[in-house]
Amino acid sequence: MERTHHFPLFFFFFILHTFWLSCSFFITATTASGFNTNNTSNLTSCLQASGIKNFTVSSSPPSSTYSLLLNSSIRNLRFAGPDVPKPQAIILPSSKEDLQNAVLCLRKASLAIRVRSGGHSYEGLSYTADHHVPFAVIDLMNLNRVHVDPASSTAWVESGATLGEIYYAVAASNRTLAFSAGSCTTVGSGGQISGGGFGLLSRKYGLAADNVLDSVLVDATGRSLDRESMGEDVFWAIRGGGGGSWGAVYAWKLRLVPVPQRVSACSTTRSGSTRLISELVHKWQLVAPDLPDELYLSITVSGSGGGNVSASFLGFFLLGKQTAVSILTRRFPELGLTESDCDEVSWIDSVVRFAGLNALSELRNRGSSGKEFSKFKSDYVRAPIGKEGLTTALDFLSREQEAYIILDPYGGEMARVRSDQIPFPHRAGILYGIQYAVSWTKEEAGTGERHVAWLRSFYEYMGRHVSKNPREAYVNYLDLDLGRVTWSRDGGRPRNAVGMARVYGERYFLRNFHRLVKAKTQIDPNNVFNNPQSIPPLK
């Protein structure tokens, strides 16, 4: 399930929104990546001529407004430091026409384009670039409108809308409709859907990307393309083929799914020795992927001190708690789940609970408090891990107090969808996904390097237990350790760009990688939209 342990904070977003509806300014002195005065001057002139008012540029020192806007959606402090390349400009389109003109103006100014929806990119790829590449960010926070049509069980959502904003609007229209996507409500829909979008409803209804019916894409030439005009190959690619390769998605048409008036939200925690917890995890991996589609039961495991670990079980059930607990008591008695561990609530109230929020109204807020330095990795498991292997893994985990792993069960609808239905290929045969994470709050000398090195060593150990040839990974949990391509300033390609991209591309997309390359060649042959792990065109 896509989530982090950051929690919402909302103090400045109204100020940002109202300011950028009325202000723009230009300062030539800057420390942004690859700064060129002519680039920025040309960009400013173009944006003003196009009627775009909501933008700012970098200065030296950076203005408070520029810094506030840049940092507002940076979720990972690893990419907020002074040594990280900064954009020469940040543009906030307020309409599809603004978005089209922003793309054209950035191309005219010879600036690389980064599109930021919610800012949750695990490697900061929606708002950073290599040091030699001058770039600008198109921030979609003002493109966050959601229109729900309960009669057809559909919704049109702009790509800057967060999952929380979508969930809020859907529930406001009909309490028995929902959208299947992740549980971290500050994640932007643009990035979430572009990479797949796994969540608590996925065992019943599939990924967010499985439930996209249409889309509006702004391509590198500024054209506005719907499903029919972009063609089925490109429409296929943008639903799970990763963000940053195809263009800027303006909006998605989503299929909404039915949910009962009341669902069961359950949680319970077990702590103890690594051997004790490994027994529970071992049984869980045999049970959770094979439960009825209506039952989702995940585990988060972390060190609890003294060589022990703690396992938190999160259950979301489209059933009454008496029925759900009865099923789990029969299938997984070792867990000892009781009805007192569960609450029967509306679907939207379960969203609020699992997001760590206090009130329904908080779903509409985009901010995060408690920002941390973090590194993430991912795996998929196709065969149960033996008890000894699990014990050794948890021994490893118990030694790093700042780390945790999340185990998400697959099966159900996830196993019934073809692996090439959309680019996301991790379907039949997957028992569960693993998200590895390590986070820290202070960047003291050597701290970050030590934490990242630990995570890489843990990941190396786990290689013997997970999928192989290739070792699969989830593109929404971006990991530059898997490989990268270094593009030239204008998006020019190394001689063997496709071969270089295949190293990470086949791990994210398996055999679908080759079709993605063809789609990229069709929609963006000049590689205008790129990042270190984007899909390259053939030539």
C-alpha positions in Angstrom: 0.0 0.0 0.0 1.4 3.4 -0.9 2.0 5.4 2.2 4.6 7.0 4.2 4.5 8.0 7.9 4.3 11.7 7.3 1.2 13.5 8.6 -0.7 16.5 7.3 0.0 20.2 8.1 -2.0 22.9 6.4 -0.9 26.3 7.6 0.4 27.9 4.4 -1.6 26.5 1.5 -4.4 29.0 1.4 -1.7 31.8 1.5 0.1 30.1 -1.4 -3.0 29.7 -3.4 -4.3 33.2 -3.1 -0.8 34.7 -3.7 -0.2 32.9 -6.9 -3.6 33.8 -8.3 -2.5 37.4 -8.3 1.3 37.7 -8.4 4.3 37.1 -10.6 7.8 38.4 -10.4 11.2 38.1 -12.1 14.7 38.4 -10.5 17.7 37.7 -12.7 20.3 36.7 -10.1 19.9 33.0 -9.3 21.7 29.9 -8.1 19.4 27.5 -9.9 20.8 24.5 -11.7 22.6 25.4 -15.0 21.4 29.0 -14.7 21.3 31.1 -17.9 19.9 34.7 -17.8 18.7 34.4 -21.3 16.7 31.3 -20.5 14.9 32.9 -17.6 14.3 36.2 -19.4 12.9 34.4 -22.5 10.7 32.3 -20.2 9.3 35.3 -18.3 8.5 37.1 -21.5 6.8 34.0 -22.9 4.8 33.3 -19.8 3.6 36.9 -19.6 2.6 37.0 -23.3 0.7 33.8 -22.7 -1.3 35.3 -19.9 0.3 33.1 -17.2 0.6 35.1 -14.0 1.3 32.3 -11.4 5.0 31.8 -11.5 8.2 32.7 -9.8 11.9 32.4 -10.6 15.0 31.7 -8.5 17.1 34.5 -7.1 20.3 34.8 -5.0 19.5 34.6 -2.2 16.2 32.8 -3.0 13.1 34.8 -2.1 11.0 33.6 0.8 8.1 33.0 -1.6 10.2 30.9 -4.0 11.6 28.8 -1.2 8.2 28.3 0.4 6.7 27.2 -2.9 9.6 24.9 -3.8 9.7 23.3 -0.3 5.9 23.1 0.2 5.7 19.8 -1.7 9.1 18.3 -1.0 8.3 15.3 1.2 11.8 13.9 1.5 14.4 16.2 3.0 17.2 14.4 1.1 16.2 16.5 -1.8 15.7 19.8 0.0 19.4 20.6 0.8 21.5 23.4 -0.6 23.5 21.0 -2.8 20.4 19.7 -4.6 19.9 21.4 -8.0 17.0 23.9 -7.9 14.6 24.9 -10.7 15.1 28.2 -12.5 11.3 28.7 -12.3 8.2 27.3 -10.7 5.0 27.7 -12.7 1.5 27.1 -11.3 -1.0 26.7 -14.2 -4.6 27.3 -13.3 -6.2 25.9 -16.5 -5.5 23.4 -19.3 -4.5 26.3 -21.5 -2.0 27.5 -18.9 -0.5 24.0 -18.8 -0.2 23.9 -22.6 1.5 27.3 -22.7 3.8 26.4 -19.8 5.1 23.4 -21.7 5.6 25.5 -24.9 7.3 28.4 -23.0 9.7 26.0 -21.2 10.7 24.4 -24.5 11.2 27.8 -26.1 13.5 28.8 -23.2 15.4 25.5 -23.6 14.6 24.4 -20.0 14.0 20.8 -19.0 10.5 20.1 -17.7 9.6 18.6 -14.4 5.9 18.2 -13.5 5.0 18.0 -9.8 1.6 16.7 -8.6 2.0 16.0 -4.9 5.8 15.9 -4.5 6.0 12.3 -3.2 8.5 11.0 -5.7 10.8 8.8 -3.6 13.8 10.1 -5.6 12.7 13.7 -6.0 12.4 13.3 -9.8 9.4 15.6 -10.1 11.4 18.6 -8.8 15.1 18.0 -9.3 17.5 17.4 -12.2 21.1 16.6 -12.8 23.5 19.5 -12.0 24.3 20.2 -15.7 20.6 20.4 -16.7 18.8 23.8 -16.4 15.1 23.0 -15.6 11.8 24.4 -14.3 9.0 22.9 -12.4 5.3 22.9 -13.4 3.5 22.5 -10.1 -0.1 21.3 -10.5 -1.4 22.3 -7.1 -3.9 24.7 -8.6 -5.2 22.1 -11.0 -7.0 20.2 -8.3 -10.7 20.3 -9.3 -12.7 17.1 -9.0 -16.1 16.6 -10.7 -18.0 13.5 -9.6 -21.0 12.1 -11.5 -22.6 9.6 -9.1 -25.2 8.5 -11.7 -22.4 7.1 -13.9 -20.1 6.2 -11.1 -17.3 8.2 -12.7 -15.3 11.3 -11.8 -13.1 13.7 -13.8 -10.1 14.8 -11.7 -7.3 17.2 -12.5 -3.9 15.8 -12.0 -3.0 18.2 -9.2 -5.7 16.8 -7.0 -4.4 14.8 -4.1 -5.9 11.4 -3.2 -7.4 13.1 -0.2 -9.2 15.7 -2.3 -10.5 13.0 -4.6 -11.7 10.8 -1.7 -13.4 13.8 0.0 -15.3 14.8 -3.2 -16.4 11.2 -3.9 -17.7 10.7 -0.4 -19.5 14.1 -0.5 -21.4 12.9 -3.6 -22.3 9.4 -2.5 -21.2 7.5 0.6 -21.4 4.1 -1.2 -18.9 5.0 -3.9 -15.1 5.0 -3.6 -11.9 5.2 -5.6 -9.3 2.4 -5.4 -5.9 4.0 -4.7 -3.3 4.5 -2.0 -3.9 5.5 1.7 -1.5 8.4 1.9 -3.9 11.3 1.2 -1.3 13.9 0.3 -0.1 11.9 -2.7 -0.9 13.6 -6.0 -3.2 11.7 -8.4 -0.9 12.6 -11.3 2.0 10.6 -9.9 -0.1 7.9 -8.2 -2.0 6.9 -11.3 1.0 7.2 -13.6 2.8 4.4 -11.7 -0.2 2.1 -11.0 -1.6 3.1 -7.5 -2.0 0.2 -5.1 -4.2 0.5 -2.0 -6.6 -1.1 0.4 -9.2 -1.7 -2.3 -6.9 -3.2 -4.8 -7.5 -6.8 -4.0 -11.2 -6.2 -4.8 -11.0 -3.6 -7.5 -7.5 -3.4 -8.8 -5.1 -0.4 -9.1 -6.0 3.2 -9.5 -4.6 2.9 -13.1 -6.9 -0.1 -13.7 -9.8 2.2 -13.1 -8.9 5.0 -15.6 -11.5 5.4 -18.4 -10.1 8.4 -20.2 -7.5 11.1 -19.9 -6.3 14.4 -21.2 -2.6 14.6 -22.0 -0.7 17.7 -22.9 2.2 16.5 -25.1 5.6 18.1 -26.0 4.1 20.1 -28.8 1.4 21.6 -26.5 -1.5 19.5 -28.0 -4.4 18.5 -25.8 -5.1 14.8 -26.4 -7.9 12.6 -25.1 -7.9 8.8 -25.3 -9.1 8.8 -28.9 -6.7 11.4 -30.2 -3.6 10.1 -28.3 -4.3 6.5 -29.4 -4.6 3.3 -27.4 -0.8 2.7 -27.3 -0.1 6.0 -25.5 -3.3 5.7 -23.4 -2.0 2.3 -22.3 1.4 3.7 -21.4 0.3 6.6 -19.2 -1.7 4.2 -17.0 1.1 2.6 -15.0 4.1 3.3 -17.2 5.6 5.8 -14.8 5.5 9.6 -14.7 7.8 12.0 -16.4 8.0 10.3 -19.8 4.9 11.0 -21.9 3.8 14.6 -21.3 1.8 16.4 -18.7 -1.5 14.7 -17.8 -4.1 17.4 -17.3 -6.9 15.2 -16.1 -8.1 11.6 -15.6 -11.6 10.1 -16.0 -12.0 7.6 -13.2 -14.2 4.6 -12.6 -15.7 4.7 -9.1 -16.4 1.5 -7.3 -19.2 0.4 -4.9 -18.6 0.0 -1.2 -21.0 -0.9 1.6 -22.4 1.7 4.0 -20.2 0.3 6.7 -16.8 -1.4 6.4 -14.5 -2.8 9.1 -11.3 -1.0 10.0 -9.1 -3.1 12.2 -5.6 -2.9 13.7 -3.6 -4.9 16.2 0.1 -5.1 17.1 2.2 -8.0 18.3 5.7 -7.5 19.7 8.4 -10.0 20.6 11.4 -11.9 19.5 12.3 -12.1 15.9 11.5 -15.8 16.0 8.1 -15.3 17.5 7.1 -12.6 15.0 8.6 -14.6 12.1 6.1 -17.3 12.9 3.2 -14.8 12.5 4.7 -13.4 9.3 5.2 -16.9 7.9 1.5 -17.8 8.5 0.4 -14.4 7.2 2.1 -14.9 3.8 0.2 -18.2 3.4 -3.1 -16.7 4.3 -3.4 -13.0 3.3 -3.0 -13.4 -0.5 -5.7 -16.1 -0.6 -8.3 -14.4 1.6 -11.7 -13.4 0.0 -11.3 -10.3 -2.2 -13.1 -8.2 0.4 -10.4 -8.7 3.0 -7.1 -6.8 3.0 -4.6 -7.5 5.8 -1.1 -5.9 5.7 1.8 -5.9 8.1 4.3 -3.2 9.1 7.3 -4.5 10.9 9.9 -2.4 12.7 12.5 -2.8 15.4 11.3 -2.3 19.0 14.6 -2.5 20.9 16.5 -5.2 22.6 16.7 -7.3 19.5 12.9 -7.5 19.3 10.5 -6.4 16.6 7.0 -5.1 16.4 4.4 -6.2 13.8 1.4 -4.0 13.2 -1.4 -5.7 11.4 -3.8 -3.4 9.5 -7.1 -4.8 8.3 -9.6 -3.2 5.9 -12.6 -5.4 5.2 -15.7 -4.8 3.0 -17.6 -6.8 5.5 -19.1 -6.4 9.0 -16.5 -7.0 11.7 -18.3 -10.1 13.1 -18.0 -11.8 9.7 -14.5 -10.6 9.0 -13.2 -11.7 12.4 -14.9 -15.1 12.0 -13.1 -15.6 8.7 -9.7 -14.6 10.1 -10.2 -16.6 13.3 -10.7 -19.7 11.1 -7.9 -18.9 8.6 -5.4 -17.2 10.8 -6.1 -18.1 14.5 -2.5 -17.3 15.5 -3.1 -13.6 15.0 -5.9 -13.6 17.6 -7.8 -10.8 16.1 -11.0 -9.9 18.0 -14.0 -7.7 17.3 -12.7 -5.2 19.8 -9.7 -4.6 17.5 -12.1 -3.4 14.8 -14.6 -0.6 14.2 -17.4 -0.5 11.7 -17.3 2.8 10.0 -18.1 4.4 6.6 -15.5 3.9 3.8 -14.5 7.6 4.0 -14.1 7.4 7.8 -11.7 4.4 7.3 -9.7 6.6 4.9 -9.3 9.2 7.5 -8.3 6.6 10.1 -5.7 4.9 8.0 -4.2 8.2 6.9 -3.6 9.1 10.5 -5.9 12.1 10.3 -8.3 13.5 12.9 -11.2 14.8 10.8 -12.8 14.4 7.5 -12.0 18.0 6.5 -8.3 17.3 6.7 -8.5 15.2 3.5 -8.5 18.5 1.6 -5.2 19.7 3.0 -2.0 19.1 1.0 0.7 19.7 3.6 2.9 17.4 5.6 4.4 17.8 9.0 7.2 15.8 10.5 9.2 15.7 7.3 12.2 13.4 7.3 15.2 12.2 5.4 14.3 8.9 3.8 15.3 6.1 1.4 13.0 3.4 0.0 13.3 0.2 -2.0 10.8 -2.5 -3.1 10.5 -6.2 -3.9 7.9 -8.7 -4.9 7.5 -12.2 -3.4 6.4 -15.1 -5.6 7.1 -18.0 -3.2 6.7 -18.2 0.6 9.8 -17.3 2.5 10.8 -20.0 5.0 10.7 -19.4 8.7 14.5 -19.4 9.1 14.8 -16.9 6.3 12.2 -14.6 7.9 13.9 -14.9 11.3 17.2 -13.8 9.8 15.5 -10.9 7.9 13.8 -9.7 11.1 17.1 -10.1 13.0 18.6 -7.7 10.4 15.7 -5.3 10.8 15.9 -5.3 14.6 19.3 -3.8 14.4 18.1 -0.6 12.7 15.7 1.4 14.9 14.9 3.9 12.1 13.7 1.3 9.6 10.5 -0.6 8.8 9.1 -2.8 6.1 5.5 -2.9 4.8 4.1 -6.2 3.5 1.1 -5.7 1.2 -1.0 -8.8 0.2 -1.8 -9.3 -3.5 -4.1 -11.9 -4.9 -7.8 -11.3 -5.6 -8.4 -9.0 -8.5 -4.7 -8.2 -8.7 -4.1 -11.8 -9.8 -7.0 -11.8 -12.4 -5.9 -8.8 -14.4 -3.5 -9.7 -17.3 0.1 -8.6 -16.8 0.0 -6.6 -20.0 -3.4 -5.0 -19.5 -1.6 -1.9 -18.5 2.2 -1.4 -18.0 2.1 -2.5 -14.4 2.9 -6.2 -14.7 3.0 -7.6 -11.1 -0.1 -9.7 -11.2 -0.7 -13.5 -11.1 1.8 -15.3 -9.0 2.7 -12.4 -6.7 1.9 -13.2 -3.1 2.9 -9.8 -1.7 4.9 -6.7 -2.2 7.6 -5.4 0.2 8.3 -1.8 0.8 11.6 -1.2 2.6 12.1 2.2 4.3 14.6 3.9 6.5 14.1 7.5 7.8 16.0 9.9 10.0 15.3 13.4 11.2 18.8 15.0 11.5 21.4 15.1 8.8 24.6 14.9 10.8 27.9 13.9 9.3 27.7 10.4 8.0 24.1 9.8 9.2 22.5 9.6 5.9 25.2 7.4 4.3 25.0 5.0 7.2 21.3 4.6 7.0 21.3 4.2 3.2 24.1 1.7 3.4 22.2 -0.4 6.0 19.1 -0.4 3.7 21.1 -1.5 0.7 22.7 -4.3 2.7 19.3 -5.5 4.0 18.0 -5.4 0.4 21.0 -7.4 -0.8 20.3 -10.1 1.9 16.6 -10.3 0.8 17.6 -11.0 -2.8 17.6 -14.7 -2.2 14.0 -14.7 -1.0 12.2 -12.6 -3.6 11.4 -12.6 -7.4 14.3 -13.2 -9.8 15.3 -12.7 -13.4 14.5 -9.9 -13.1 14.2 -9.0 -9.5 10.9 -7.0 -9.7 10.3 -3.5 -8.3 7.4 -1.1 -8.1 7.8 2.1 -10.2 5.9 4.2 -7.6 8.6 3.3 -5.2 11.3 4.8 -7.4 14.8 3.6 -6.6 17.8 5.1 -8.5 20.0 2.2 -7.2 18.4 0.1 -9.9 20.0 2.2 -12.7 19.7 5.5 -14.5 20.3 7.3 -17.8 22.1 10.6 -17.9 20.6 12.8 -20.6 22.2 15.8 -22.2 20.9 19.3 -21.5 18.4 19.1 -24.4 17.3 15.6 -23.7 19.7 14.1 -26.1 20.3 10.4 -25.6 23.4 8.3 -25.0 24.1 5.9 -27.8 22.6 3.0 -25.9 19.9 4.7 -24.0 17.3 1.9 -24.5 19.8 -0.7 -23.3 20.7 1.5 -20.2 17.0 2.0 -19.4 16.3 -1.7 -19.8 18.2 -2.3 -16.6 15.6 -0.6 -14.5 12.8 -0.7 -17.0 12.4 -4.5 -17.1 12.5 -4.6 -13.3 9.6 -2.1 -13.1 7.7 -3.3 -16.2 9.0 -6.8 -17.1 8.1 -7.5 -20.8 6.0 -4.4 -21.0 9.1 -2.3 -21.2 9.5 -2.8 -24.9 6.0 -1.7 -25.7 6.6 1.4 -23.5 9.6 2.3 -25.6 7.5 2.1 -28.7 4.8 4.3 -27.1 7.5 6.9 -26.1 8.8 7.0 -29.6 5.3 7.7 -30.8 4.3 10.5 -28.4 7.7 12.1 -27.5 10.3 11.2 -30.1 12.5 14.1 -29.2 12.6 13.1 -25.5 11.3 16.4 -24.2 9.9 14.7 -21.1 12.7 12.8 -19.4 14.3 12.1 -16.0 17.0 9.6 -14.9 14.6 6.7 -14.9 12.2 7.7 -17.8 11.4 5.7 -20.8 13.6 6.6 -23.8 12.5 6.7 -27.5 14.0 4.4 -30.0 15.9 7.2 -31.9 
